[in-house]
Amino acid sequence: MRQAKIYYQDGLAGILVETDDGEYEFTYDKEYVKSFPERFLTFTMPVSEKKYRSNRLFPFFEGLIPEG
């Protein structure tokens, strides 16, 4: 399992996890949800306490990594 802390404007927004099964999960930080309920990272992942899951890296994060 690998994980990355995701920051937005110097504050922890959430945790991105790649599971041992090769799936991806993103969870907004609880304090972020309370403090910034309208400051989402992407339209497809509004601020929520629920865990977002995907069998592929979320397109928002995929667009941030370098090619090659």
PDB file of N, H, CA, C and O in Angstrom:
ATOM      1  N   MET A   1       0.850  -1.173   0.000  1.00  0.00           N
ATOM      2  CA  MET A   1       0.000   0.000   0.000  1.00  0.00           C
ATOM      3  C   MET A   1       0.894   1.235   0.000  1.00  0.00           C
ATOM      4  O   MET A   1       1.862   1.332   0.754  1.00  0.00           O
ATOM      5  N   ARG A   2       0.539   2.161  -0.862  1.00  0.00           N
ATOM      6  H   ARG A   2      -0.247   2.082  -1.474  1.00  0.00           H
ATOM      7  CA  ARG A   2       1.226   3.455  -0.907  1.00  0.00           C
ATOM      8  C   ARG A   2       0.200   4.532  -0.639  1.00  0.00           C
ATOM      9  O   ARG A   2      -0.975   4.386  -0.976  1.00  0.00           O
ATOM     10  N   GLN A   3       0.656   5.624  -0.023  1.00  0.00           N
ATOM     11  H   GLN A   3       1.610   5.742   0.251  1.00  0.00           H
ATOM     12  CA  GLN A   3      -0.279   6.719   0.209  1.00  0.00           C
ATOM     13  C   GLN A   3       0.446   8.048   0.094  1.00  0.00           C
ATOM     14  O   GLN A   3       1.659   8.149   0.276  1.00  0.00           O
ATOM     15  N   ALA A   4      -0.355   9.067  -0.216  1.00  0.00           N
ATOM     16  H   ALA A   4      -1.341   8.985  -0.363  1.00  0.00           H
ATOM     17  CA  ALA A   4       0.179  10.413  -0.373  1.00  0.00           C
ATOM     18  C   ALA A   4      -0.748  11.394   0.326  1.00  0.00           C
ATOM     19  O   ALA A   4      -1.972  11.276   0.253  1.00  0.00           O
ATOM     20  N   LYS A   5      -0.150  12.355   1.000  1.00  0.00           N
ATOM     21  H   LYS A   5       0.844  12.451   1.059  1.00  0.00           H
ATOM     22  CA  LYS A   5      -0.929  13.442   1.592  1.00  0.00           C
ATOM     23  C   LYS A   5      -1.175  14.466   0.498  1.00  0.00           C
ATOM     24  O   LYS A   5      -0.251  14.852  -0.219  1.00  0.00           O
ATOM     25  N   ILE A   6      -2.409  14.903   0.371  1.00  0.00           N
ATOM     26  H   ILE A   6      -3.159  14.590   0.953  1.00  0.00           H
ATOM     27  CA  ILE A   6      -2.789  15.869  -0.654  1.00  0.00           C
ATOM     28  C   ILE A   6      -3.064  17.209   0.027  1.00  0.00           C
ATOM     29  O   ILE A   6      -3.916  17.311   0.910  1.00  0.00           O
ATOM     30  N   TYR A   7      -2.335  18.222  -0.398  1.00  0.00           N
ATOM     31  H   TYR A   7      -1.643  18.139  -1.116  1.00  0.00           H
ATOM     32  CA  TYR A   7      -2.486  19.554   0.191  1.00  0.00           C
ATOM     33  C   TYR A   7      -3.159  20.497  -0.793  1.00  0.00           C
ATOM     34  O   TYR A   7      -3.002  20.375  -2.007  1.00  0.00           O
ATOM     35  N   TYR A   8      -3.915  21.444  -0.238  1.00  0.00           N
ATOM     36  H   TYR A   8      -4.043  21.543   0.749  1.00  0.00           H
ATOM     37  CA  TYR A   8      -4.539  22.491  -1.030  1.00  0.00           C
ATOM     38  C   TYR A   8      -4.324  23.793  -0.286  1.00  0.00           C
ATOM     39  O   TYR A   8      -4.777  23.941   0.849  1.00  0.00           O
ATOM     40  N   GLN A   9      -3.641  24.736  -0.910  1.00  0.00           N
ATOM     41  H   GLN A   9      -3.273  24.616  -1.833  1.00  0.00           H
ATOM     42  CA  GLN A   9      -3.318  26.022  -0.305  1.00  0.00           C
ATOM     43  C   GLN A   9      -2.722  25.843   1.091  1.00  0.00           C
ATOM     44  O   GLN A   9      -3.238  26.403   2.058  1.00  0.00           O
ATOM     45  N   ASP A  10      -1.669  25.089   1.203  1.00  0.00           N
ATOM     46  H   ASP A  10      -1.250  24.633   0.418  1.00  0.00           H
ATOM     47  CA  ASP A  10      -0.903  24.870   2.433  1.00  0.00           C
ATOM     48  C   ASP A  10      -1.645  24.105   3.528  1.00  0.00           C
ATOM     49  O   ASP A  10      -1.124  23.981   4.637  1.00  0.00           O
ATOM     50  N   GLY A  11      -2.821  23.600   3.257  1.00  0.00           N
ATOM     51  H   GLY A  11      -3.244  23.701   2.357  1.00  0.00           H
ATOM     52  CA  GLY A  11      -3.555  22.816   4.246  1.00  0.00           C
ATOM     53  C   GLY A  11      -3.783  21.409   3.752  1.00  0.00           C
ATOM     54  O   GLY A  11      -3.963  21.192   2.554  1.00  0.00           O
ATOM     55  N   LEU A  12      -3.778  20.449   4.656  1.00  0.00           N
ATOM     56  H   LEU A  12      -3.632  20.625   5.630  1.00  0.00           H
ATOM     57  CA  LEU A  12      -4.030  19.061   4.293  1.00  0.00           C
ATOM     58  C   LEU A  12      -5.473  18.909   3.838  1.00  0.00           C
ATOM     59  O   LEU A  12      -6.404  19.179   4.598  1.00  0.00           O
ATOM     60  N   ALA A  13      -5.656  18.475   2.595  1.00  0.00           N
ATOM     61  H   ALA A  13      -4.900  18.255   1.978  1.00  0.00           H
ATOM     62  CA  ALA A  13      -6.999  18.283   2.048  1.00  0.00           C
ATOM     63  C   ALA A  13      -7.459  16.838   2.216  1.00  0.00           C
ATOM     64  O   ALA A  13      -8.645  16.589   2.432  1.00  0.00           O
ATOM     65  N   GLY A  14      -6.533  15.885   2.119  1.00  0.00           N
ATOM     66  H   GLY A  14      -5.569  16.087   1.944  1.00  0.00           H
ATOM     67  CA  GLY A  14      -6.926  14.491   2.241  1.00  0.00           C
ATOM     68  C   GLY A  14      -5.779  13.540   1.984  1.00  0.00           C
ATOM     69  O   GLY A  14      -4.624  13.949   1.862  1.00  0.00           O
ATOM     70  N   ILE A  15      -6.115  12.271   1.905  1.00  0.00           N
ATOM     71  H   ILE A  15      -7.053  11.940   2.004  1.00  0.00           H
ATOM     72  CA  ILE A  15      -5.136  11.204   1.702  1.00  0.00           C
ATOM     73  C   ILE A  15      -5.533  10.390   0.474  1.00  0.00           C
ATOM     74  O   ILE A  15      -6.678   9.960   0.338  1.00  0.00           O
ATOM     75  N   LEU A  16      -4.570  10.190  -0.409  1.00  0.00           N
ATOM     76  H   LEU A  16      -3.640  10.539  -0.298  1.00  0.00           H
ATOM     77  CA  LEU A  16      -4.747   9.335  -1.587  1.00  0.00           C
ATOM     78  C   LEU A  16      -3.999   8.042  -1.315  1.00  0.00           C
ATOM     79  O   LEU A  16      -2.827   8.062  -0.940  1.00  0.00           O
ATOM     80  N   VAL A  17      -4.680   6.916  -1.505  1.00  0.00           N
ATOM     81  H   VAL A  17      -5.633   6.900  -1.810  1.00  0.00           H
ATOM     82  CA  VAL A  17      -4.091   5.604  -1.212  1.00  0.00           C
ATOM     83  C   VAL A  17      -4.172   4.721  -2.441  1.00  0.00           C
ATOM     84  O   VAL A  17      -5.200   4.668  -3.116  1.00  0.00           O
ATOM     85  N   GLU A  18      -3.068   4.021  -2.729  1.00  0.00           N
ATOM     86  H   GLU A  18      -2.233   4.063  -2.181  1.00  0.00           H
ATOM     87  CA  GLU A  18      -3.089   2.934  -3.704  1.00  0.00           C
ATOM     88  C   GLU A  18      -3.026   1.657  -2.881  1.00  0.00           C
ATOM     89  O   GLU A  18      -2.032   1.404  -2.200  1.00  0.00           O
ATOM     90  N   THR A  19      -4.071   0.858  -2.939  1.00  0.00           N
ATOM     91  H   THR A  19      -4.879   1.064  -3.492  1.00  0.00           H
ATOM     92  CA  THR A  19      -4.137  -0.357  -2.128  1.00  0.00           C
ATOM     93  C   THR A  19      -3.244  -1.450  -2.719  1.00  0.00           C
ATOM     94  O   THR A  19      -2.770  -1.338  -3.849  1.00  0.00           O
ATOM     95  N   ASP A  20      -3.027  -2.490  -1.946  1.00  0.00           N
ATOM     96  H   ASP A  20      -3.412  -2.581  -1.027  1.00  0.00           H
ATOM     97  CA  ASP A  20      -2.244  -3.628  -2.423  1.00  0.00           C
ATOM     98  C   ASP A  20      -2.915  -4.331  -3.597  1.00  0.00           C
ATOM     99  O   ASP A  20      -2.258  -5.050  -4.349  1.00  0.00           O
ATOM    100  N   ASP A  21      -4.231  -4.126  -3.758  1.00  0.00           N
ATOM    101  H   ASP A  21      -4.766  -3.542  -3.147  1.00  0.00           H
ATOM    102  CA  ASP A  21      -4.976  -4.708  -4.876  1.00  0.00           C
ATOM    103  C   ASP A  21      -4.912  -3.845  -6.129  1.00  0.00           C
ATOM    104  O   ASP A  21      -5.492  -4.207  -7.153  1.00  0.00           O
ATOM    105  N   GLY A  22      -4.208  -2.697  -6.069  1.00  0.00           N
ATOM    106  H   GLY A  22      -3.736  -2.404  -5.237  1.00  0.00           H
ATOM    107  CA  GLY A  22      -4.088  -1.822  -7.223  1.00  0.00           C
ATOM    108  C   GLY A  22      -5.254  -0.863  -7.396  1.00  0.00           C
ATOM    109  O   GLY A  22      -5.376  -0.223  -8.440  1.00  0.00           O
ATOM    110  N   GLU A  23      -6.111  -0.753  -6.391  1.00  0.00           N
ATOM    111  H   GLU A  23      -6.012  -1.273  -5.542  1.00  0.00           H
ATOM    112  CA  GLU A  23      -7.215   0.196  -6.452  1.00  0.00           C
ATOM    113  C   GLU A  23      -6.807   1.493  -5.764  1.00  0.00           C
ATOM    114  O   GLU A  23      -5.816   1.539  -5.035  1.00  0.00           O
ATOM    115  N   TYR A  24      -7.580   2.537  -6.005  1.00  0.00           N
ATOM    116  H   TYR A  24      -8.385   2.500  -6.598  1.00  0.00           H
ATOM    117  CA  TYR A  24      -7.271   3.852  -5.457  1.00  0.00           C
ATOM    118  C   TYR A  24      -8.413   4.345  -4.592  1.00  0.00           C
ATOM    119  O   TYR A  24      -9.587   4.134  -4.896  1.00  0.00           O
ATOM    120  N   GLU A  25      -8.041   5.010  -3.502  1.00  0.00           N
ATOM    121  H   GLU A  25      -7.087   5.181  -3.255  1.00  0.00           H
ATOM    122  CA  GLU A  25      -9.022   5.585  -2.594  1.00  0.00           C
ATOM    123  C   GLU A  25      -8.566   6.995  -2.243  1.00  0.00           C
ATOM    124  O   GLU A  25      -7.382   7.241  -2.014  1.00  0.00           O
ATOM    125  N   PHE A  26      -9.518   7.910  -2.206  1.00  0.00           N
ATOM    126  H   PHE A  26     -10.480   7.710  -2.392  1.00  0.00           H
ATOM    127  CA  PHE A  26      -9.226   9.258  -1.731  1.00  0.00           C
ATOM    128  C   PHE A  26     -10.237   9.607  -0.665  1.00  0.00           C
ATOM    129  O   PHE A  26     -11.442   9.422  -0.836  1.00  0.00           O
ATOM    130  N   THR A  27      -9.717  10.123   0.453  1.00  0.00           N
ATOM    131  H   THR A  27      -8.738  10.273   0.592  1.00  0.00           H
ATOM    132  CA  THR A  27     -10.569  10.534   1.559  1.00  0.00           C
ATOM    133  C   THR A  27     -10.172  11.943   1.971  1.00  0.00           C
ATOM    134  O   THR A  27      -9.006  12.213   2.261  1.00  0.00           O
ATOM    135  N   TYR A  28     -11.154  12.837   1.992  1.00  0.00           N
ATOM    136  H   TYR A  28     -12.101  12.618   1.756  1.00  0.00           H
ATOM    137  CA  TYR A  28     -10.891  14.182   2.489  1.00  0.00           C
ATOM    138  C   TYR A  28     -10.604  14.122   3.987  1.00  0.00           C
ATOM    139  O   TYR A  28     -11.210  13.331   4.710  1.00  0.00           O
ATOM    140  N   ASP A  29      -9.694  14.948   4.440  1.00  0.00           N
ATOM    141  H   ASP A  29      -9.202  15.591   3.852  1.00  0.00           H
ATOM    142  CA  ASP A  29      -9.387  15.075   5.856  1.00  0.00           C
ATOM    143  C   ASP A  29     -10.612  15.619   6.599  1.00  0.00           C
ATOM    144  O   ASP A  29     -11.289  16.519   6.102  1.00  0.00           O
ATOM    145  N   LYS A  30     -10.894  15.082   7.772  1.00  0.00           N
ATOM    146  H   LYS A  30     -10.345  14.351   8.176  1.00  0.00           H
ATOM    147  CA  LYS A  30     -12.090  15.487   8.523  1.00  0.00           C
ATOM    148  C   LYS A  30     -12.087  16.968   8.874  1.00  0.00           C
ATOM    149  O   LYS A  30     -13.130  17.617   8.811  1.00  0.00           O
ATOM    150  N   GLU A  31     -10.937  17.510   9.240  1.00  0.00           N
ATOM    151  H   GLU A  31     -10.089  16.982   9.292  1.00  0.00           H
ATOM    152  CA  GLU A  31     -10.859  18.940   9.552  1.00  0.00           C
ATOM    153  C   GLU A  31     -11.089  19.784   8.303  1.00  0.00           C
ATOM    154  O   GLU A  31     -11.687  20.858   8.373  1.00  0.00           O
ATOM    155  N   TYR A  32     -10.609  19.293   7.161  1.00  0.00           N
ATOM    156  H   TYR A  32     -10.123  18.421   7.105  1.00  0.00           H
ATOM    157  CA  TYR A  32     -10.815  19.991   5.888  1.00  0.00           C
ATOM    158  C   TYR A  32     -12.305  20.039   5.557  1.00  0.00           C
ATOM    159  O   TYR A  32     -12.815  21.068   5.112  1.00  0.00           O
ATOM    160  N   VAL A  33     -12.992  18.932   5.774  1.00  0.00           N
ATOM    161  H   VAL A  33     -12.577  18.097   6.135  1.00  0.00           H
ATOM    162  CA  VAL A  33     -14.427  18.864   5.496  1.00  0.00           C
ATOM    163  C   VAL A  33     -15.179  19.886   6.350  1.00  0.00           C
ATOM    164  O   VAL A  33     -16.075  20.573   5.860  1.00  0.00           O
ATOM    165  N   LYS A  34     -14.811  19.980   7.621  1.00  0.00           N
ATOM    166  H   LYS A  34     -14.084  19.421   8.019  1.00  0.00           H
ATOM    167  CA  LYS A  34     -15.472  20.927   8.527  1.00  0.00           C
ATOM    168  C   LYS A  34     -15.167  22.377   8.156  1.00  0.00           C
ATOM    169  O   LYS A  34     -16.060  23.224   8.149  1.00  0.00           O
ATOM    170  N   SER A  35     -13.901  22.655   7.848  1.00  0.00           N
ATOM    171  H   SER A  35     -13.175  21.966   7.853  1.00  0.00           H
ATOM    172  CA  SER A  35     -13.460  24.028   7.614  1.00  0.00           C
ATOM    173  C   SER A  35     -13.761  24.545   6.215  1.00  0.00           C
ATOM    174  O   SER A  35     -14.039  25.732   6.042  1.00  0.00           O
ATOM    175  N   PHE A  36     -13.709  23.670   5.215  1.00  0.00           N
ATOM    176  H   PHE A  36     -13.483  22.706   5.356  1.00  0.00           H
ATOM    177  CA  PHE A  36     -13.847  24.097   3.822  1.00  0.00           C
ATOM    178  C   PHE A  36     -14.832  23.211   3.048  1.00  0.00           C
ATOM    179  O   PHE A  36     -14.436  22.553   2.086  1.00  0.00           O
ATOM    180  N   PRO A  37     -16.084  23.185   3.444  1.00  0.00           N
ATOM    181  CA  PRO A  37     -17.040  22.273   2.801  1.00  0.00           C
ATOM    182  C   PRO A  37     -17.304  22.576   1.321  1.00  0.00           C
ATOM    183  O   PRO A  37     -17.833  21.725   0.606  1.00  0.00           O
ATOM    184  N   GLU A  38     -16.949  23.754   0.862  1.00  0.00           N
ATOM    185  H   GLU A  38     -16.519  24.445   1.442  1.00  0.00           H
ATOM    186  CA  GLU A  38     -17.187  24.121  -0.553  1.00  0.00           C
ATOM    187  C   GLU A  38     -15.903  24.161  -1.374  1.00  0.00           C
ATOM    188  O   GLU A  38     -15.959  24.467  -2.565  1.00  0.00           O
ATOM    189  N   ARG A  39     -14.752  23.865  -0.784  1.00  0.00           N
ATOM    190  H   ARG A  39     -14.706  23.616   0.184  1.00  0.00           H
ATOM    191  CA  ARG A  39     -13.461  23.967  -1.483  1.00  0.00           C
ATOM    192  C   ARG A  39     -13.025  22.586  -1.981  1.00  0.00           C
ATOM    193  O   ARG A  39     -12.096  21.988  -1.438  1.00  0.00           O
ATOM    194  N   PHE A  40     -13.698  22.093  -3.009  1.00  0.00           N
ATOM    195  H   PHE A  40     -14.453  22.579  -3.449  1.00  0.00           H
ATOM    196  CA  PHE A  40     -13.392  20.767  -3.553  1.00  0.00           C
ATOM    197  C   PHE A  40     -12.157  20.824  -4.445  1.00  0.00           C
ATOM    198  O   PHE A  40     -11.809  21.877  -4.980  1.00  0.00           O
ATOM    199  N   LEU A  41     -11.505  19.680  -4.596  1.00  0.00           N
ATOM    200  H   LEU A  41     -11.788  18.825  -4.162  1.00  0.00           H
ATOM    201  CA  LEU A  41     -10.334  19.594  -5.455  1.00  0.00           C
ATOM    202  C   LEU A  41     -10.731  19.530  -6.923  1.00  0.00           C
ATOM    203  O   LEU A  41     -10.044  20.080  -7.784  1.00  0.00           O
ATOM    204  N   THR A  42     -11.828  18.865  -7.200  1.00  0.00           N
ATOM    205  H   THR A  42     -12.385  18.418  -6.500  1.00  0.00           H
ATOM    206  CA  THR A  42     -12.329  18.703  -8.556  1.00  0.00           C
ATOM    207  C   THR A  42     -13.851  18.537  -8.497  1.00  0.00           C
ATOM    208  O   THR A  42     -14.388  18.051  -7.501  1.00  0.00           O
ATOM    209  N   PHE A  43     -14.528  18.936  -9.548  1.00  0.00           N
ATOM    210  H   PHE A  43     -14.091  19.330 -10.357  1.00  0.00           H
ATOM    211  CA  PHE A  43     -15.991  18.842  -9.586  1.00  0.00           C
ATOM    212  C   PHE A  43     -16.485  17.408  -9.395  1.00  0.00           C
ATOM    213  O   PHE A  43     -17.569  17.195  -8.853  1.00  0.00           O
ATOM    214  N   THR A  44     -15.706  16.437  -9.833  1.00  0.00           N
ATOM    215  H   THR A  44     -14.825  16.611 -10.273  1.00  0.00           H
ATOM    216  CA  THR A  44     -16.130  15.040  -9.737  1.00  0.00           C
ATOM    217  C   THR A  44     -15.945  14.455  -8.336  1.00  0.00           C
ATOM    218  O   THR A  44     -16.392  13.343  -8.057  1.00  0.00           O
ATOM    219  N   MET A  45     -15.277  15.220  -7.452  1.00  0.00           N
ATOM    220  H   MET A  45     -14.914  16.124  -7.679  1.00  0.00           H
ATOM    221  CA  MET A  45     -15.060  14.747  -6.091  1.00  0.00           C
ATOM    222  C   MET A  45     -15.376  15.874  -5.101  1.00  0.00           C
ATOM    223  O   MET A  45     -14.470  16.442  -4.493  1.00  0.00           O
ATOM    224  N   PRO A  46     -16.660  16.191  -4.943  1.00  0.00           N
ATOM    225  CA  PRO A  46     -17.019  17.252  -3.995  1.00  0.00           C
ATOM    226  C   PRO A  46     -16.599  16.884  -2.569  1.00  0.00           C
ATOM    227  O   PRO A  46     -16.452  15.708  -2.236  1.00  0.00           O
ATOM    228  N   VAL A  47     -16.411  17.900  -1.745  1.00  0.00           N
ATOM    229  H   VAL A  47     -16.531  18.855  -2.015  1.00  0.00           H
ATOM    230  CA  VAL A  47     -16.004  17.673  -0.362  1.00  0.00           C
ATOM    231  C   VAL A  47     -17.069  16.843   0.341  1.00  0.00           C
ATOM    232  O   VAL A  47     -18.251  17.186   0.339  1.00  0.00           O
ATOM    233  N   SER A  48     -16.626  15.753   0.938  1.00  0.00           N
ATOM    234  H   SER A  48     -15.665  15.474   0.939  1.00  0.00           H
ATOM    235  CA  SER A  48     -17.536  14.812   1.579  1.00  0.00           C
ATOM    236  C   SER A  48     -16.745  13.962   2.559  1.00  0.00           C
ATOM    237  O   SER A  48     -15.528  13.830   2.432  1.00  0.00           O
ATOM    238  N   GLU A  49     -17.425  13.393   3.523  1.00  0.00           N
ATOM    239  H   GLU A  49     -18.414  13.500   3.626  1.00  0.00           H
ATOM    240  CA  GLU A  49     -16.766  12.460   4.442  1.00  0.00           C
ATOM    241  C   GLU A  49     -16.654  11.063   3.850  1.00  0.00           C
ATOM    242  O   GLU A  49     -15.971  10.206   4.410  1.00  0.00           O
ATOM    243  N   LYS A  50     -17.316  10.827   2.726  1.00  0.00           N
ATOM    244  H   LYS A  50     -17.872  11.523   2.271  1.00  0.00           H
ATOM    245  CA  LYS A  50     -17.262   9.489   2.132  1.00  0.00           C
ATOM    246  C   LYS A  50     -15.915   9.261   1.448  1.00  0.00           C
ATOM    247  O   LYS A  50     -15.224  10.208   1.074  1.00  0.00           O
ATOM    248  N   LYS A  51     -15.565   8.008   1.296  1.00  0.00           N
ATOM    249  H   LYS A  51     -16.126   7.239   1.600  1.00  0.00           H
ATOM    250  CA  LYS A  51     -14.319   7.612   0.649  1.00  0.00           C
ATOM    251  C   LYS A  51     -14.598   7.409  -0.836  1.00  0.00           C
ATOM    252  O   LYS A  51     -15.520   6.680  -1.202  1.00  0.00           O
ATOM    253  N   TYR A  52     -13.814   8.043  -1.680  1.00  0.00           N
ATOM    254  H   TYR A  52     -13.064   8.635  -1.382  1.00  0.00           H
ATOM    255  CA  TYR A  52     -13.935   7.849  -3.131  1.00  0.00           C
ATOM    256  C   TYR A  52     -13.047   6.678  -3.521  1.00  0.00           C
ATOM    257  O   TYR A  52     -11.897   6.592  -3.091  1.00  0.00           O
ATOM    258  N   ARG A  53     -13.583   5.773  -4.340  1.00  0.00           N
ATOM    259  H   ARG A  53     -14.517   5.842  -4.690  1.00  0.00           H
ATOM    260  CA  ARG A  53     -12.839   4.582  -4.759  1.00  0.00           C
ATOM    261  C   ARG A  53     -12.884   4.426  -6.266  1.00  0.00           C
ATOM    262  O   ARG A  53     -13.873   4.764  -6.915  1.00  0.00           O
ATOM    263  N   SER A  54     -11.780   3.902  -6.816  1.00  0.00           N
ATOM    264  H   SER A  54     -10.976   3.627  -6.289  1.00  0.00           H
ATOM    265  CA  SER A  54     -11.701   3.688  -8.254  1.00  0.00           C
ATOM    266  C   SER A  54     -10.670   2.597  -8.536  1.00  0.00           C
ATOM    267  O   SER A  54      -9.717   2.414  -7.779  1.00  0.00           O
ATOM    268  N   ASN A  55     -10.878   1.882  -9.632  1.00  0.00           N
ATOM    269  H   ASN A  55     -11.652   2.031 -10.247  1.00  0.00           H
ATOM    270  CA  ASN A  55      -9.888   0.878 -10.019  1.00  0.00           C
ATOM    271  C   ASN A  55      -8.770   1.496 -10.861  1.00  0.00           C
ATOM    272  O   ASN A  55      -7.813   0.812 -11.225  1.00  0.00           O
ATOM    273  N   ARG A  56      -8.893   2.773 -11.165  1.00  0.00           N
ATOM    274  H   ARG A  56      -9.670   3.328 -10.869  1.00  0.00           H
ATOM    275  CA  ARG A  56      -7.854   3.537 -11.877  1.00  0.00           C
ATOM    276  C   ARG A  56      -7.560   4.792 -11.073  1.00  0.00           C
ATOM    277  O   ARG A  56      -8.395   5.249 -10.291  1.00  0.00           O
ATOM    278  N   LEU A  57      -6.380   5.342 -11.266  1.00  0.00           N
ATOM    279  H   LEU A  57      -5.702   4.971 -11.900  1.00  0.00           H
ATOM    280  CA  LEU A  57      -6.054   6.606 -10.608  1.00  0.00           C
ATOM    281  C   LEU A  57      -7.066   7.650 -11.064  1.00  0.00           C
ATOM    282  O   LEU A  57      -7.364   7.743 -12.255  1.00  0.00           O
ATOM    283  N   PHE A  58      -7.589   8.428 -10.139  1.00  0.00           N
ATOM    284  H   PHE A  58      -7.347   8.352  -9.172  1.00  0.00           H
ATOM    285  CA  PHE A  58      -8.593   9.441 -10.458  1.00  0.00           C
ATOM    286  C   PHE A  58      -8.026  10.401 -11.506  1.00  0.00           C
ATOM    287  O   PHE A  58      -6.870  10.809 -11.392  1.00  0.00           O
ATOM    288  N   PRO A  59      -8.810  10.772 -12.524  1.00  0.00           N
ATOM    289  CA  PRO A  59      -8.307  11.632 -13.603  1.00  0.00           C
ATOM    290  C   PRO A  59      -7.668  12.927 -13.101  1.00  0.00           C
ATOM    291  O   PRO A  59      -6.682  13.384 -13.680  1.00  0.00           O
ATOM    292  N   PHE A  60      -8.202  13.523 -12.046  1.00  0.00           N
ATOM    293  H   PHE A  60      -9.003  13.152 -11.576  1.00  0.00           H
ATOM    294  CA  PHE A  60      -7.618  14.752 -11.504  1.00  0.00           C
ATOM    295  C   PHE A  60      -6.163  14.539 -11.101  1.00  0.00           C
ATOM    296  O   PHE A  60      -5.299  15.345 -11.446  1.00  0.00           O
ATOM    297  N   PHE A  61      -5.888  13.456 -10.373  1.00  0.00           N
ATOM    298  H   PHE A  61      -6.590  12.801 -10.093  1.00  0.00           H
ATOM    299  CA  PHE A  61      -4.535  13.184  -9.916  1.00  0.00           C
ATOM    300  C   PHE A  61      -3.653  12.697 -11.056  1.00  0.00           C
ATOM    301  O   PHE A  61      -2.461  13.005 -11.089  1.00  0.00           O
ATOM    302  N   GLU A  62      -4.213  11.953 -11.975  1.00  0.00           N
ATOM    303  H   GLU A  62      -5.181  11.703 -11.948  1.00  0.00           H
ATOM    304  CA  GLU A  62      -3.448  11.467 -13.119  1.00  0.00           C
ATOM    305  C   GLU A  62      -2.922  12.629 -13.950  1.00  0.00           C
ATOM    306  O   GLU A  62      -1.820  12.566 -14.493  1.00  0.00           O
ATOM    307  N   GLY A  63      -3.721  13.696 -14.045  1.00  0.00           N
ATOM    308  H   GLY A  63      -4.617  13.747 -13.603  1.00  0.00           H
ATOM    309  CA  GLY A  63      -3.305  14.876 -14.794  1.00  0.00           C
ATOM    310  C   GLY A  63      -2.190  15.650 -14.135  1.00  0.00           C
ATOM    311  O   GLY A  63      -1.579  16.503 -14.778  1.00  0.00           O
ATOM    312  N   LEU A  64      -1.902  15.384 -12.874  1.00  0.00           N
ATOM    313  H   LEU A  64      -2.399  14.690 -12.351  1.00  0.00           H
ATOM    314  CA  LEU A  64      -0.864  16.108 -12.145  1.00  0.00           C
ATOM    315  C   LEU A  64       0.506  15.424 -12.211  1.00  0.00           C
ATOM    316  O   LEU A  64       1.527  16.062 -11.952  1.00  0.00           O
ATOM    317  N   ILE A  65       0.537  14.130 -12.555  1.00  0.00           N
ATOM    318  H   ILE A  65      -0.292  13.612 -12.766  1.00  0.00           H
ATOM    319  CA  ILE A  65       1.814  13.424 -12.561  1.00  0.00           C
ATOM    320  C   ILE A  65       2.516  13.614 -13.908  1.00  0.00           C
ATOM    321  O   ILE A  65       1.859  13.737 -14.941  1.00  0.00           O
ATOM    322  N   PRO A  66       3.848  13.639 -13.892  1.00  0.00           N
ATOM    323  CA  PRO A  66       4.581  13.826 -15.150  1.00  0.00           C
ATOM    324  C   PRO A  66       4.473  12.594 -16.041  1.00  0.00           C
ATOM    325  O   PRO A  66       4.299  11.473 -15.563  1.00  0.00           O
ATOM    326  N   GLU A  67       4.578  12.825 -17.330  1.00  0.00           N
ATOM    327  H   GLU A  67       4.719  13.736 -17.718  1.00  0.00           H
ATOM    328  CA  GLU A  67       4.547  11.700 -18.276  1.00  0.00           C
ATOM    329  C   GLU A  67       5.911  11.040 -18.315  1.00  0.00           C
ATOM    330  O   GLU A  67       6.934  11.684 -18.084  1.00  0.00           O
ATOM    331  N   GLY A  68       5.916   9.741 -18.610  1.00  0.00           N
ATOM    332  H   GLY A  68       5.085   9.217 -18.797  1.00  0.00           H
ATOM    333  CA  GLY A  68       7.178   9.021 -18.744  1.00  0.00           C
ATOM    334  C   GLY A  68       7.617   8.580 -17.431  1.00  0.00           C
ATOM    335  O   GLY A  68       8.667   7.949 -17.311  1.00  0.00           O
TER     336      GLY A  68
END
